[in-house]
Amino acid sequence: MKAISFIYSTLEDLIALFYPNTCIICRENLLKKEECTCTLCLYKIPKTDCFKHKDNLVSKLFWGRVHLENAVALYVFHKEGSVQKLIHELKYEGGKRTGVFLGKQLGYALKENGSFSDVDYIIPIPLHPKKEKLRGYNQSKYIAKGVREVLEIKINTRSLIRTENTDSQTRKKRFSRWENMMNSFALKRANELKNTHILLIDDVVTTGATLEACAQKLLEIEGIKVSIATIAVA
């Protein structure tokens, strides 16, 4: 066994020599136990205070719009900042590994908070099948996988589906985003979610239009409770 471990370790060292694993943020080489970001960059990422206060900047986005049990984001998104580099890697560079890594960071925060201990299912925000096929994956699913690793909660990807292949939200104003999302989602096998607590997962919350539309659709189910958790808030 020791000989096999030595061989694997040597192979890893050789691979790292020719194909170094670098930090997404600072581009320095990572140490063996580091994943996606170096320890220093991970420590310096600006965090929100969402896990300290229930009436936080994310939950306030949804006041008067949709009833939520909890709403949190882990990091603060700044243009050209470290979080933007992570999200860009996640969404546009085939960053499945980055999604799981960020999901685990979110999962640790959710677990420490304790307000999410009664969640029954994690539901990642669905992409339209055409968009998911074009991108090759749904980044929110990989974030959800990371959260699942920490919280050990089942992921449900069949009950909430996207029916409209809406335009990009990036350059839209708040009302336009909300209008763009209306009637974009539908339910399947809704009975499976009766009297459960759902945790909706997404990468970044800006105006909250997409998350609001998903939550409103889920709240049509009898006895359901909905919470929201994202990697970042813009």
C-alpha positions in Angstrom: 0.0 0.0 0.0 2.8 2.4 0.8 4.4 1.7 -2.5 1.2 2.5 -4.4 0.7 5.7 -2.4 4.3 6.7 -3.2 3.7 6.1 -6.9 0.4 8.1 -6.9 2.1 10.9 -5.0 5.0 10.9 -7.5 2.6 11.0 -10.5 0.7 13.9 -8.9 4.0 15.8 -8.4 5.0 15.2 -12.1 1.6 16.3 -13.4 1.8 19.4 -11.2 5.2 20.2 -12.6 4.1 20.2 -16.2 0.5 21.3 -15.6 0.5 23.4 -12.5 -2.8 23.9 -10.7 -3.1 27.6 -10.1 -5.3 29.9 -8.0 -8.3 31.3 -9.9 -7.8 34.7 -8.3 -4.1 35.4 -8.1 -2.8 32.7 -10.5 -0.1 31.5 -8.2 0.6 27.8 -8.0 -1.6 26.0 -5.5 -0.3 23.8 -2.7 -1.3 20.1 -2.7 -4.2 20.5 -0.3 -5.5 23.7 -1.8 -8.4 23.6 -4.3 -9.4 26.3 -6.8 -8.0 29.2 -4.7 -5.0 29.6 -2.5 -5.6 29.9 1.3 -4.7 33.6 1.3 -7.1 34.5 -1.5 -9.9 32.5 0.0 -9.4 34.3 3.3 -9.4 37.7 1.7 -12.7 37.2 -0.3 -15.2 39.8 1.0 -18.0 38.1 3.0 -21.5 39.4 3.7 -23.0 39.6 7.2 -26.0 37.6 6.0 -25.3 34.7 8.3 -25.3 37.0 11.4 -28.6 38.7 10.7 -31.9 37.3 9.4 -32.9 40.8 8.2 -29.9 41.1 5.9 -29.3 42.8 2.6 -30.4 39.7 0.6 -33.6 39.0 2.6 -34.5 42.7 2.2 -34.4 42.3 -1.6 -37.5 40.1 -1.3 -39.5 42.0 1.3 -43.0 42.6 -0.1 -42.3 40.4 -3.1 -42.2 36.8 -1.9 -42.3 35.1 1.5 -39.1 33.4 2.4 -37.9 31.6 5.5 -34.3 32.7 5.1 -32.2 34.4 2.4 -28.4 34.6 2.4 -25.4 35.1 0.2 -21.8 34.2 1.2 -19.7 36.7 -0.6 -20.0 40.3 -1.9 -19.7 40.7 -5.7 -17.6 43.7 -6.9 -16.8 44.4 -10.5 -13.3 43.3 -11.3 -13.0 41.8 -7.8 -12.0 38.3 -6.7 -15.6 37.0 -6.6 -16.2 38.1 -10.2 -13.1 36.0 -11.2 -14.6 33.0 -9.4 -18.0 33.4 -11.0 -16.5 33.9 -14.5 -14.6 30.6 -14.0 -17.7 29.0 -12.8 -20.0 30.1 -15.7 -17.8 30.5 -18.7 -14.7 28.3 -18.3 -16.3 25.0 -17.8 -15.9 25.4 -14.0 -17.7 22.3 -12.7 -15.0 21.8 -10.1 -15.2 25.5 -9.1 -19.0 25.1 -8.6 -18.5 22.2 -6.2 -15.7 24.0 -4.4 -17.9 27.2 -4.0 -20.9 25.1 -3.0 -18.8 23.5 -0.2 -17.8 27.0 1.1 -21.5 27.9 1.1 -22.4 24.6 2.8 -20.0 25.2 5.6 -21.6 28.6 6.3 -25.1 27.2 6.2 -24.2 24.4 8.5 -22.6 26.8 11.0 -25.6 29.1 10.9 -28.1 26.4 12.0 -31.2 28.1 10.5 -31.1 25.7 7.6 -31.0 22.5 9.7 -34.6 21.5 8.7 -34.2 21.8 5.0 -35.5 18.8 3.1 -34.4 19.3 -0.4 -31.9 21.5 -2.3 -33.2 22.8 -5.7 -30.7 24.5 -8.0 -32.1 27.2 -10.2 -32.8 25.3 -13.5 -31.5 26.5 -16.9 -33.6 26.0 -20.0 -32.5 22.7 -21.7 -31.3 24.6 -24.8 -29.1 26.9 -22.7 -27.8 24.1 -20.6 -26.9 22.1 -23.7 -25.1 25.1 -25.2 -23.2 25.8 -22.0 -22.6 22.1 -21.3 -23.8 22.2 -17.7 -25.8 24.1 -15.2 -23.5 25.9 -12.8 -26.1 26.0 -10.0 -26.3 22.2 -10.0 -22.6 22.0 -9.2 -22.9 24.5 -6.4 -25.8 22.4 -5.1 -23.5 19.3 -5.2 -21.0 21.1 -3.1 -23.7 22.1 -0.6 -25.0 18.5 -0.5 -21.5 17.2 0.4 -21.5 19.3 3.5 -25.2 19.3 4.6 -26.0 15.8 3.3 -29.3 16.9 1.9 -30.9 15.5 -1.2 -30.9 17.5 -4.5 -34.2 17.7 -6.4 -33.8 18.6 -10.1 -37.1 17.3 -11.4 -39.8 19.2 -9.6 -39.0 22.7 -10.9 -38.3 23.2 -14.6 -37.6 26.1 -16.9 -40.1 26.4 -19.7 -39.0 29.7 -21.3 -35.5 30.2 -22.8 -35.4 33.9 -21.6 -32.9 36.5 -22.8 -29.8 37.2 -20.7 -30.5 39.2 -17.5 -27.1 40.9 -17.4 -28.0 44.2 -18.9 -31.7 44.5 -17.9 -33.1 46.9 -15.3 -35.0 45.5 -12.2 -38.5 45.6 -13.7 -37.3 44.2 -17.0 -35.7 41.3 -15.2 -38.9 40.6 -13.3 -41.0 40.8 -16.5 -38.5 38.6 -18.2 -38.9 35.9 -15.6 -42.7 35.8 -15.3 -44.1 32.5 -16.3 -40.6 31.1 -17.0 -40.9 28.1 -14.6 -43.3 25.2 -14.1 -43.8 22.4 -11.6 -43.7 18.6 -12.1 -44.5 16.0 -9.4 -45.4 18.8 -7.0 -46.9 16.4 -4.5 -43.4 15.2 -3.7 -42.6 18.6 -2.2 -45.8 19.0 0.0 -45.0 20.2 3.5 -41.2 20.4 2.9 -38.6 23.1 3.3 -36.8 23.9 0.1 -33.4 25.5 -0.3 -33.1 27.3 -3.6 -29.5 27.6 -4.8 -28.0 30.1 -7.4 -24.6 31.7 -8.1 -25.3 35.4 -7.8 -28.3 37.4 -6.7 -28.6 40.9 -8.3 -32.3 42.0 -8.3 -33.6 38.7 -7.3 -36.0 38.4 -10.2 -35.1 34.8 -11.1 -35.1 33.6 -7.5 -38.4 35.4 -6.9 -40.0 33.7 -9.9 -38.8 30.3 -8.7 -39.9 30.8 -5.1 -43.4 32.1 -6.2 -43.9 29.0 -8.3 -42.8 26.7 -5.5 -45.0 28.4 -3.0 -48.0 27.2 -5.0 -47.4 23.8 -3.3 -49.3 23.0 -0.2 -47.4 23.5 3.1 -44.0 24.4 1.4 -41.4 26.6 2.9 -38.7 28.3 0.8 -35.2 29.6 1.6 -32.6 31.0 -0.7 -28.8 30.7 -0.6 -26.4 32.1 -3.2 -22.6 32.3 -3.6 -22.7 36.1 -3.9 -24.8 39.2 -3.9 -24.1 42.0 -6.3 
